[in-house]
Amino acid sequence: MDHARRKRQNVVLVGGGHAQVFVLRAFGLDPWPDTDLTLITKDIQAPYSGMLPGFVAGHYKFEDCHIDLTKLAEFAGARLIHGSATAIDRKQRQVIVTNQDPVPYDFLSIDVGITPSIGNINGAREYALVVKPVSTFAPKWQALDERFTNTDQAPTLVVVGGGAAGFELALAAKHRFDKQILRRAPDVTRKTSVTLIAGNSVLASHNKRARKLAHDALQRAGITLIEDVAVTEIQKDKVHLADGTTRPADATIVATGAAAAAWFGENGLPVTDDGFIQTHATLQLVDDDAVFAVGDCATNVDHPRPKSGVFAVRQGPPLAENLRRVAAGDPALAFTPQTDFLTLLSLGEKSAIAARGAYAAKGRWAWSWKDWIDQRFMKKFNTPQ
């Protein structure tokens, strides 16, 4: 193709999620001919969810597990717009951003994550520390951490959600606060009280061996596990359960399932019954080849997969390649995500469960493996070259 005769293409990224940082890095390493890149993001520091439990446990600092999107956009030579996208006008091909002029695009990619699904828990928004979206969790956790740092009080915590996030965060918080108590008063025997409430069973989507190891880890840490009971209400100092019982709580962390942003459907984007953007295997919308959607905010109708950071990361390279291709006038390529994948679940201390298929094992080696993977991922984007 004669690039000199072709108009410049505007590629716009909405959201700085796990997949889109690959696009920024790829563009910086090898800029695409006749293409301008723009990033619209409400968060300048993009959290890497895989390191969140380690951050809570005290193994990582804030900057260790956040990608500086300002620096990454600068490396990419991309225009950075700090704001929240509220609508996509596909007829005019522009993104509507709060308090900003509309941003025109030729090709668009959406990676804005998910919102908390807490509508069935009264008081959750007012009194709980909600994990999703992850970008808002870190500063809230830091405030909670500081609240108990300079006191002899052993906090009483409740974690709601029996998935991987709830499981890891319960153990991480227990480790963090018990370690602080021991540092302040080595002779004190008080321990942090943590209750993990799973609406179904803990780690229900994992294999039998992994679930057994998870139960053992919770028991060894002294964490109370309540399964098959839903939380109905959260108050400032207690949590109400569907069976009529309550649990005291100085703080409540909610790590339940998440929902799609309401504006997807309201804007006429093709969405699933539960509101997530529908895409084909090429990561393009089922009704619009000019728009891509990736990460937890999207559902690949050709190859449905669970909402997980594992898949968002895997979508990064094919997304970068497909955006490069369509900007050059070539067709996008289909991407088939793996069906069998490794899960590494941290256990508060520097130990982890490794699970894949029917296999599961635990040990410090698994945490070292996870730490190596996570640190390598972060270095790729915080020091791109």
TANORKA-V98490 format. One record per backbone hydrogen bond with DSSP energy under -0.5 kcal/mol. NH is the residue of the N-H (numbers start at 0). CO is the residue of the C=O. If there is no record, write none. Layout:
{{NH | CO} {NH | CO}}
//
This chain:
{{2 | 0} {4 | 1} {5 | 1} {5 | 2} {8 | 33} {10 | 8} {10 | 35} {11 | 9} {11 | 106} {12 | 37} {13 | 11} {13 | 108} {14 | 12} {14 | 39} {16 | 110} {20 | 16} {21 | 18} {22 | 18} {23 | 19} {24 | 20} {25 | 21} {26 | 22} {27 | 23} {28 | 24} {29 | 25} {34 | 31} {35 | 8} {37 | 10} {38 | 78} {39 | 12} {40 | 38} {40 | 80} {45 | 43} {45 | 66} {46 | 44} {47 | 64} {48 | 46} {50 | 47} {51 | 48} {54 | 50} {55 | 51} {56 | 52} {57 | 53} {57 | 54} {58 | 53} {59 | 53} {63 | 60} {64 | 60} {64 | 61} {65 | 62} {66 | 45} {67 | 65} {68 | 43} {68 | 66} {71 | 67} {72 | 68} {73 | 69} {74 | 70} {75 | 71} {76 | 72} {76 | 73} {77 | 72} {78 | 36} {80 | 38} {80 | 78} {81 | 79} {82 | 40} {82 | 80} {84 | 82} {85 | 95} {86 | 95} {88 | 93} {89 | 87} {92 | 88} {93 | 88} {94 | 102} {95 | 86} {96 | 94} {97 | 83} {99 | 96} {102 | 94} {103 | 101} {104 | 92} {105 | 9} {106 | 9} {107 | 289} {108 | 11} {109 | 291} {110 | 13} {114 | 258} {116 | 256} {117 | 115} {120 | 117} {121 | 119} {121 | 231} {123 | 120} {126 | 122} {127 | 123} {128 | 251} {129 | 127} {130 | 253} {135 | 132} {136 | 132} {136 | 133} {137 | 133} {139 | 135} {140 | 136} {141 | 137} {142 | 138} {143 | 139} {144 | 140} {145 | 141} {146 | 142} {147 | 143} {147 | 144} {148 | 144} {149 | 145} {150 | 147} {154 | 152} {156 | 154} {156 | 192} {157 | 250} {158 | 194} {159 | 252} {160 | 158} {160 | 196} {166 | 162} {167 | 163} {168 | 164} {169 | 165} {170 | 166} {171 | 167} {172 | 168} {173 | 169} {174 | 170} {175 | 171} {176 | 172} {177 | 173} {178 | 174} {179 | 175} {180 | 176} {181 | 177} {182 | 178} {183 | 179} {184 | 180} {187 | 184} {192 | 154} {193 | 191} {194 | 156} {195 | 223} {196 | 158} {196 | 194} {197 | 195} {197 | 225} {198 | 196} {202 | 161} {203 | 200} {205 | 202} {210 | 206} {211 | 207} {212 | 208} {213 | 209} {214 | 210} {215 | 211} {216 | 212} {217 | 213} {218 | 214} {219 | 215} {220 | 216} {221 | 217} {221 | 218} {222 | 217} {223 | 193} {225 | 195} {225 | 223} {226 | 224} {227 | 197} {227 | 199} {228 | 197} {231 | 239} {232 | 239} {233 | 121} {234 | 237} {238 | 246} {239 | 232} {240 | 244} {241 | 229} {243 | 240} {246 | 238} {248 | 236} {249 | 155} {250 | 155} {252 | 157} {253 | 128} {254 | 159} {254 | 252} {258 | 114} {259 | 273} {263 | 260} {265 | 261} {266 | 262} {267 | 264} {268 | 263} {271 | 275} {274 | 271} {276 | 296} {277 | 269} {278 | 298} {279 | 283} {282 | 279} {284 | 287} {284 | 290} {285 | 277} {287 | 284} {290 | 287} {291 | 107} {292 | 282} {293 | 109} {296 | 293} {297 | 294} {298 | 276} {300 | 278} {300 | 298} {301 | 278} {307 | 305} {310 | 307} {311 | 307} {312 | 308} {313 | 309} {314 | 310} {315 | 311} {315 | 312} {317 | 313} {318 | 314} {319 | 315} {320 | 316} {321 | 317} {322 | 318} {323 | 319} {324 | 320} {325 | 321} {326 | 322} {327 | 323} {328 | 325} {329 | 324} {334 | 280} {336 | 334} {340 | 338} {342 | 354} {344 | 342} {344 | 352} {345 | 343} {346 | 348} {346 | 350} {348 | 346} {350 | 348} {351 | 362} {352 | 344} {353 | 360} {354 | 342} {354 | 352} {355 | 358} {358 | 355} {360 | 353} {362 | 351} {365 | 362} {366 | 362} {367 | 363} {368 | 364} {369 | 365} {370 | 366} {371 | 367} {372 | 368} {373 | 369} {374 | 370} {375 | 371} {376 | 372} {377 | 373} {378 | 374} {379 | 375} {380 | 376} {380 | 377} {381 | 377} {382 | 378}}
//
